[in-house]
Structure formats: structure tokens, C-alpha cells
Amino acid sequence: MSSGDISYGDEDVLGSEEGDPSIKVKSNNINSLNNVMISHEKQNYRKSIQKNISPRKKKLSDSEQDSEESSESDNSEDQSSGSGSSIGQVSDQDSEEEKFFDDNSEQSQEPYEVDGPVQLVKVNEDLTSFEICEEGMKVLKSIKGDIGVVSLAGAQRTGKSFALNMLLDKLGGKGFKVSPSTDSCTQGIWIWGTPTFVKSRNMHVILLDTEGSGSIDKNSTHDGKIFALVVLISSFFIYNSFGAIDENAINNLSLAAKLSTNIAVRAGKGISEDELISNFTPKFLWLLRDFVLEMKENGHRITENEYLDSRINNYTEVKTALVKFFKMRELMTMVRPSNDEHQLANLNKVDFNDLRPKFQTKAKLLQQKVFEECPLKQMNNKRISGRVLAKLLEMYVDAINDGAVPNITSAWENVVEQEREKYLTKAKLYYSQLAKQIEMPMEESDLLKKLFKMRIQAMDILREGFKLGDEKSDQEENKIVLKELTIAIDQNEKESQRANLAISRKTCEEIARNAFSSINLTIRSKGYCMDNIEDIGYDVEAFTKSYKQKAVGPGKTEVFINFMNSAIPKISKDVLTTEYQKQKINEDRLNQAIGILQEKNKMLEENLEEIEQEHGMKKDEYEDIQIKLRKATKQEEILLKKAEEEADKRKMLIDDLAEEKERNQKLDSKRKKAEKQLKKREDELENEKRDIRQRDALGANISSEEASRIKETARREAIEDRSGYASDGNPAATTGGKGKNKRGKNGKKIGTPKPGQSGCKCAIF
């Protein structure tokens, strides 16, 4: 398989929803949001959540439960990072990286990759302890999704690094360090800095290069620890050796027989420790390099696996160990890569295509087997991510450094516990962070709906931490953690409600003060009194309407009631004060008026006697005056009636004068028109006379009689024209009052003028 067939992904089985506030809520765990305001149903929901949580292993004592609950009430955000086992605790660096909203959280963190080998575990100078390398752990922790861990172990100077470079297509000095000398160049455990992503399997494959066994400056105890550590973290263990499976090769593999002394498990009921260890050990492949023998037994060809079984039959201890600890075992042989001694001495610099064809074929087969058959790394049948594997590795190394044997069961239980604690912390932090982002104030029902949704999301985050545990044995632990989260959420909810109430009160008080400002101005100006008592109702109604439109939150009713309880007496006091002042002023004025009236009354009483005396003498006089007054009144009525009649006559006269004026205007208009016509006719006559004179001058045979006749005719026409105008007007002036039955040119009768009209309107002619 070429490097072009591999790619890199970034999925992680654990925590694929970490940091995501839009985590989907499962329908079987959700009650209707319409019931969110009912605390009874919220309690029922918590109970339903507890029933749906997968139960886990490892019961906690009552005292531990009480301790955790009291710890939660003191500080809901402060959590323990481990279970306190002697296997070891999570490092400070790891706890920092696990912060939910950190840039290094699994959801947001970019894969940490290095183009080359990175040391994962190194041996300290005293050769008695190991040290975790930070850069290698960063590579391991950043791998998301399913992983397979391929490790290659064996005696030193057997070409382990070359084999790994061959798998990576990194020959030519581009892969793990390879040295042509006899000194071992690999110390501790190294990881390839760029995990290989197998698209067809949707998983990452990690390659580990390990320190070779049998070094003269190390001992078997050290080799056993390295061997055990590699077996514990691998899912595919390749044991590399040269030549045939002989006594020397078997002796080198004797480390497998000592696994039970370097690895511990907690035996279960009816299950042996060795059997439990086999549940955690990887697939085993014996890679037999430079193999030149024919695989025959008793003259018959045998397979590679049959050859493996037949060769280890004589070594009971090793065979027993392989059978007990490695359920999946197989053998692969490879011929020598080259027959050229110079090439063999510099294999890492030789191009792969220059190697023997048989070797190339087997190398490609090995590559295919590794990347296509590498089992997923699992613990208790649970797939784990690079981050979880890094935790296990830390615990194993801590146990070895403490002089203990790595206990798989304890380490796994610690990881499960830490996952619960980690996701508990994440859920709490997620909830508290969202609670801080809530914009307050808001209505109580809206706040409860929002908090309820956040509770569901926090519960979903916590359930992610239950995935690694056992469904039955961890039930009690899960309930305790769930209860702890519930207590923290309940406390946070109460704090949110208190904060919302406080902010609502403060906001509503400000709104009330602003809305009441106009009323305050009126109060200060003494504008309210009994005379405008209705204005108070209008102003208070306007204040109430404005307040209700703007006020929000659970404190709005309380603030309104308190405000009105203080405002109404204030308004009433102002009205009463104003009325009292008015009454006092009126009372003073009234007293003054009473004093004045009393003085006047006294004066009237003094004058009353004089008036009564005079009254007797003037009584007769008074009666005469009354008689005269009645006569004068009657006469006045007569005069008034005459005046009214005279006024009516004058009004009629004014109307007649107006009509006369209108007629005169019309006559004046006609007169002007007649004058124009007369002048025109005179001009025509003048023209005719001129024509006659001209004809006379020319000696026309016109007799004087004829001329006289023409003149006479012209004169008559002129007279007729004048008489015609008079008939259009008022001809009474020319007829002397005898022509009242005559008609004018327009056919109307010509009569005498009405009374008051002038009869000389034709005098102008």
C-alpha cells in the first residue's frame, strides 16, 4: 500500500459533541417544554433521567457519597481529577487540557502532527523509571475517533525501525532512525508523528517503535517492563526476529511468559487472572525476517502458522504464554531484502524498488495486513480514543515508577471514573457558562424554559462520560455523578432565578421612576387638587400603561405594587395640602367679607330708621310718581310703535331708492348707447350732405325740390331716431303724461312713472 492510499482524519469517538451547545436532545429523555414552569414535572424528569442512565461498575461507600454531596454544596465547580488509586492520578497538564471551553478541548483542537518520529516514553538515566514525553503525548491525545496501535518489538539490532519505515513507505532515511552500527539507536518508545488514517476503515493507525531487548547495559527486568508496557497499549503486536524459530529466538520471546508478573488484573468470579489478561492483550504477529528454510514437516509442506505451532511445541513455557495471553497469533516470514552486502549494510538508503521482488511482495502483504487487519484498540469492548489511551499509558508508567505492577482493571476503572468526572466538570462548566450568557431580565417562564433546555444539554454531555463504563456494574457511580450534576444545576438555576429577580427589580424600578416623572413634576408644581381630580386618574392610567409595556421579569408586579403603595399616598397628600391651602385662603377672604358686611349691616340699621321716617312722607309722592311712570311708559310704548312704523317706511323708501338707483344705472347705460348711435347717424347725415354738396358742385341735375325732399327725409329720420330712444326710456316727458298706453320700439307699454320716480329722464334729448 502506497502512501497515497492513506489520509488523515479528525474524528473522535469520545466527545464528538464536546463544546457544542447545539447537542440534540433525545426524545425519550425530554418532557414537553410547556410544563417547564412546574417544579413537580422537573423532578419527575430528573427521575426519568436517572432511570435511563447506563449503570456502571464499582460501588462507592455511603461515606464517599456523603463526602461528594457535601463537596458539591460547597463548590459546584470544584471536582476531583481521579479516584485516588495507587495506579496514579491525572497530571496537571492533562487536567488543564480537559477544560471544556479551552482551545485544547477535543472538539476544537486541531490534530497535533509532526513529520517524523516523536519519543513517547523515555528511560531515565537511572534505568529504573520511565518518563512520559510531552510532545509524544500531544500527538497521541490529538488523535480522534477509532485507533489501532501497531507496535514492533524484538531483540536489538534486528531491523525493527527498518520494518516500520517499510510500512510507512519512508525508506531512504525519511522515517524512524536506522543506524548501520551495532549500537541500539532506539531508546524507550517512539511514535510516528503523523498517524495514518485508513479511509476504508475510518480509523487511525499509530505505529510505535520500541527499544530492543537484550542490551548489555539493561537487564531482563527493564526489558520486561518495556515489553509489558508495549503490550498494554497495543492492539497489534509484531514480534520481530531473524532467521528461524530456534532456541535463541524463543529465549528472546521469553518475556511473553513473564507477562503475568509484569501485568496485573483483578480476577473476577470464576475467571482466572491469565484469562482476564488475554482479554486486554493485542493481536500477535511473529515477523520472521531473512527466512531461508523450506516449510516442510515430515516431507509435507506446511503453512507459516503451522510452522509457528510446531516450533514452539518444544518450549512449553513460551507456548503456554503465547496461547494464554495472545488469542490471535500468526507468523509471517520474509526473505532477505537483498543479496548485495553493501545494500544490506545501508538498507535504509536503498530504494524499495531495488530490493528483491520476493521481499517486495511480502513487504506489501505485511503493509496490507497491518493497515487492513489491525484491530481497534478497545478496553472492556469499548472503543477508545488517543486521549483515553494516553491516560492509560500515564497510569501504567506511574505504576511502574512507583514500583508496582500495572493493573489493567484498576487503570481502566480509573479512566472510567476520570471520564465521568471530566464530563461532569464539562457539563457543569457548560451549564454555568451558558447561564452567564443569559440576557436578563426576562420573564420567569422564558428563563425556566431556557434553563430546562440547558439542563437537557448538560445531561447529554454527562452521558458521554458514561460510554466507557459497564452498563450494569457502574449504575451506582453513575447515579451519584448524575445526582451531583443535578444538585449543581439546581443550585445554578436558583442563582439564575435570584439574579433575574434582582435585575428585574432594578430595571423595573428605573422604568417606574421614568414613567412617573411627569406625575412628579405635577406634584412639585402643586398641580393636583379637587378641581382636577380626574386628571390624576388619567395620569396614573398612562403611567400604568407605560410601565406594563416596558417592565419585564418576575419583579415587575412586586415593583409596581410597592411603587403605587408609595406614590398614591404622595399624590393624596399633595391634593389634600393644596386643598387645605385653598380653603385657608378662602376662609381668610370670607372672614374679611363677613367683617365688611357686618359693618355695612350696622350702617344700614342706623339708616333704616331714617328711611322709615322719610318713607311715610314720601309715600304719596311715590304713588304719584308711579302713576306718572305708568303714563310715561304707555306714551313711550306709543312712540316706540310709531318709531317702528317710521322705521318700516324708511326701510321701504331705502329699498325703493335702491331700485331707482339700479334703474337709473340701466337708463344711463342705454343713454350712452343712444348717444353713440345718434352721433353715428349724424356723421352719416353729414356725409350725405357732403355728398350732396359734391353732387351740386358737379352740376348734377337735381332740382332744389328734390334736395329739399331729401333733407326733409333725413330730418324725419333723425326725429324718428330720437323718438325711438325716448320710447325705450320713459317717453312721459315728450307726451305730457297722455301717452301711457303707447308702446315703444321694443313693444313694451309706455306708462306714467311710479310715485317717487322722476318724470324728466328724457330731458337729455
Secondary structure, DSSP 8 states (H G I E B T S, - for coil): --GGG-B-----STTTTTT-TT----GGG---GGGTT-HHHHHHHHHHHHHHS---S----HHHHHHHHHHHHH-TT---SS---TT----HHHHHHT-TTSTTSTTT------SSEEEEEEE-TTSS-EEE-HHHHHHHHT--S-EEEEEEEEBTTS-HHHHHHHHHT-TTTTSS---SSSS----SEEEESS-EEEGGGTEEEEEEEE--B--TTS-HHHHHHHHHHHHHH-SEEEEEEESSS-HHHHHHTHHHHTHHHH-B----TT--HHHHHHTT--EEEEEEES--S--EETTEE--HHHHHHHHHTT-HHHHHHHHHH-SSEEEEE---S-S-HHHHHTGGGS-GGGS-HHHHHHHHHHHHHHHHH----EETTEE--HHHHHHHHHHHHHHHHTT---BHHHHHHHHHHHHHHHHHHHHHHHHHHHHHT--SS--HHHHHHHHHHHHHHHHHHHHHTTSSS-TTTTHHHHHHHHHHHHHHHHHHHHHHHHHHHHHHHHHHHHHHHHHTHHHHHHHHTT---GGGHHHHHHHHHHHHHHHHHH--STTHHHHHHHHHHHHHHHHHHHHHHHHHHHHHHHHHHHHHHHHHHHHHHHHHHHHHHHHHHHHHHTHHHHHHHHHHHHHHHHHHHHHHHHHHHHHHHHHHHHHHHHHHHHHHHHHHHHHHHHHHHHHHHHHHHHHHHHHHHHHHHTT----HHHHHHHHHHHHHHHHHHHHHHHHHS-THHHHTT--TTEE-TTS-EE----TTS-S-TTTT-
